[in-house]
Amino acid sequence: MVSTATLPASAADHDRAHGPRVEISAVVYDSAGRDDHSNRSLNKERVQLVNPTRHWVDLDGWTLANRDGHAYTFHHYRLAARTTVRIHTGQGDDTRGDLYQNRRDYMWDNHADTATLRDNRGRLIDESTWGHHRH
């Protein structure tokens, strides 16, 4: 079973930064197959970010975190205009379209969690919540 969360950003969320517009477009938190902790299984778990603008965005120092505070920090990465990048949980070699957290355990809770994207100053850029902990 493949589960994804694609929730629009709330217009009422006044804490969002008025800067770069990068969005969490999908979260695959319950990857297909058994959760056997293999690298293949870990890499099926991923978050997809999209830059819908006509300008590149420097993500250096930005973080992608779960509800428990486990975070991935972007290092020296620029998201090109009108492109998408997938951030996989497991290990791999980074490319322009795929980044790897190099974790050996799952990042996202299958039942309820929140993926939070913050810029290098800690400002909320976007978030996606699923399960019974929605707010």
C-alpha positions in Angstrom: 0.0 0.0 0.0 1.4 3.4 -1.0 0.3 6.3 1.0 0.9 9.9 0.2 -0.2 13.2 1.7 -0.6 16.3 -0.4 -2.2 19.0 1.6 -2.4 22.6 0.4 -0.8 25.3 2.5 -3.4 27.2 4.6 -4.0 30.7 3.6 -4.7 31.6 7.2 -1.2 30.5 8.3 0.4 33.9 8.9 3.6 32.3 10.3 4.7 31.4 6.8 7.7 33.2 5.4 7.1 35.8 2.7 10.2 34.7 0.8 11.1 31.7 -1.4 8.0 29.7 -2.4 8.9 26.0 -2.1 6.1 23.6 -1.4 5.8 20.1 -0.1 4.0 18.5 -3.0 3.9 14.9 -1.7 4.9 12.7 1.2 5.2 8.9 0.7 5.2 7.9 4.4 4.1 4.3 4.1 6.1 3.0 1.2 5.0 0.0 -0.9 5.9 -3.4 0.5 7.1 -4.6 3.9 8.8 -2.2 6.3 11.9 -4.4 6.5 14.4 -1.6 7.1 16.3 -2.4 3.9 17.8 0.5 2.1 15.4 -0.2 -0.8 12.4 0.1 1.5 13.8 3.2 3.3 14.3 4.9 -0.1 10.7 4.3 -1.1 9.8 6.6 1.8 10.3 10.1 0.5 9.2 13.7 0.5 8.8 15.7 -2.7 9.4 19.4 -2.9 8.5 21.6 -5.8 9.7 25.1 -6.8 6.8 26.5 -8.9 8.5 29.8 -9.5 10.7 31.1 -12.3 13.7 31.5 -10.1 16.0 29.1 -8.4 15.9 28.8 -4.6 19.0 28.3 -2.4 18.1 25.6 0.2 21.4 25.6 2.0 20.7 25.4 5.7 17.0 24.6 5.3 15.5 21.7 7.2 12.9 19.1 6.7 11.7 17.6 10.0 9.2 15.2 11.4 6.9 15.8 14.4 9.5 14.2 16.8 12.2 16.7 15.7 14.3 14.4 13.6 15.5 16.6 10.7 17.4 16.5 7.4 19.5 19.6 6.7 20.1 20.7 3.1 23.8 21.4 2.3 24.8 23.4 -0.8 21.7 22.6 -2.8 19.9 24.9 -5.2 16.4 24.0 -6.4 16.1 25.1 -9.9 13.0 27.0 -11.2 9.9 24.9 -11.9 11.6 21.7 -10.8 11.0 19.0 -8.2 13.4 17.2 -5.8 12.7 14.0 -3.9 14.3 13.6 -0.4 14.6 9.8 0.3 15.0 8.5 3.8 17.7 5.9 3.1 21.2 6.0 1.7 22.3 6.9 -1.9 24.2 9.3 -4.0 22.7 12.7 -4.3 21.7 14.0 -7.8 19.8 17.1 -8.9 16.5 15.4 -8.6 17.1 13.0 -5.7 18.7 13.7 -2.3 19.3 11.1 0.4 19.1 11.5 4.2 21.4 8.5 4.7 19.2 7.2 7.6 19.1 3.6 8.7 15.6 3.9 10.2 12.3 5.3 8.9 11.7 9.0 9.2 7.9 9.3 8.8 5.3 7.7 11.0 2.8 5.7 8.9 -0.2 6.6 11.0 0.2 10.3 12.0 3.0 12.8 11.5 3.9 16.2 10.1 6.6 17.0 7.6 7.8 20.6 8.2 10.0 22.6 5.9 11.9 25.6 7.4 14.3 28.0 5.8 17.9 28.7 7.1 16.5 31.2 9.6 14.0 28.7 11.0 10.9 30.3 9.4 8.1 28.0 8.4 7.9 27.6 4.6 5.4 24.7 4.3 4.1 21.6 6.2 2.1 18.5 5.4 0.2 16.7 8.1 -1.5 13.3 8.0 -3.3 11.0 10.4 -5.2 11.8 13.6 -2.7 14.5 14.8 -3.9 17.1 12.3 -4.3 20.7 13.6 
